[in-house]
Amino acid sequence: METIALTKPFKLENGKEITEFALNFDELSTSDFRQISKLEAQISDQMTMKAENMSKPRKLSFEFQLASGFVAALKATDGLQISDFTKIPMRDAMNIAQTASFFWLGVD
């Protein structure tokens, strides 16, 4: 399990304030793939670099890394909901994506 310290306290949709995200990639299963794919598509629709990222292998795209990292955080961060995703500060989102990239590339 990975832990990412947030740049500032983050207030969850349920009102709870957290200072870190826990990410549990080991708990991801094939049933989580649908949620990752939906979130990945949502991110792609909001980004202007979509065409550039589509030329990369899927697990190397920023959208896939961020989506899979957030779903891993849903598995391990108590109280975190999918609706919290759109409120994450960009610096923290980048840290989530980077941590996910290390997982998918097999870096310990």
N, C-alpha and C positions, 0 to 999 in steps of 0.2 A: 504494500500500500504506500502511495506517495502522499505527501502533504505539501500544499502550496500556501505560503503566508501571503495574505492579501495586502495590497498597498495601503488600504484604509479599511476600517470596519465596514462590513456589508450587511445591510438589513434585508433579510429574507422576506418573501411574500407573506409569510405567517407572522411577521413582526420580530422574530428572533434575530439578534445581531451576531455575526460570526467574524472571526479574524483570520480564518484559514479554510481552505477547501481540502478535504481528503479525497483522493482519487483511488479507486480500487479496480484496476484493470483486470485483475484475476477473477473478479465476479462477473465480468461481461460474458454473455452467452450469445448463441445464435439468435435467441429471441430478442435480444437488445439491438440487433442489427437494424430492425425496422425503425426503431426510434432514432438510431444514429443516422440512418438514411434520410428520414424526414427532417431532422435538424440540419443535416448537411445541405439539403435542398433549400431550406429556409435561409441559411447563411449565404449560399450561392446566389440566391435571388437578390440579396441585399448588397452584394459586393460588385464592384466594377471590374475586378481582375478575373472574372469568371473564365473568360476564354484562355487566359494565360495558365490558370490552374488546371484546366481540363486536359492540357497536354501532358501533365505529370501522371505517374502511376497514382492510383486513388489514395493509397495510404500515405503518400507524400504531400497531398493537397492540404492547404491550410484549413479548408472547410471540413474535410474528414477528420483531421487531427483535433480541431476545436470541438466538433460534434462528439467524437468518441471520448475525448477528455471530459466533456461536460456530462455525458451519460455515466462515465466512470465516477464522476463526482456525485451524481445522483445516487449511486450505489453506496457511497461511503459517508456523505455529509448529511448528518441528521437534520431534517427539516427542509432541505433543499428541494425545490420543485422546478419542473420544466419552465414554468412561467418566470422564474428568477433569471433565466438565461439572458434575456434582453436587457437586463439592468447591470450586468457585470462591467466594471471599468475595463477599458481596452487593454491596459497594461496587464491586468490579471488574466484576461482572456488569452493574451499572447503567452503568458506563462503556462496556462492550461494546455494550449496547443503545443508548446515546446515539450512539455512533459509527456504528452501523448505521442509526439514524434519519436522521443527516445524509446518509449515502450514498443511502438510498431517497428522500429528499426533494430530492436533487440539490444539497446544500450542500457547497461545497468547503472 
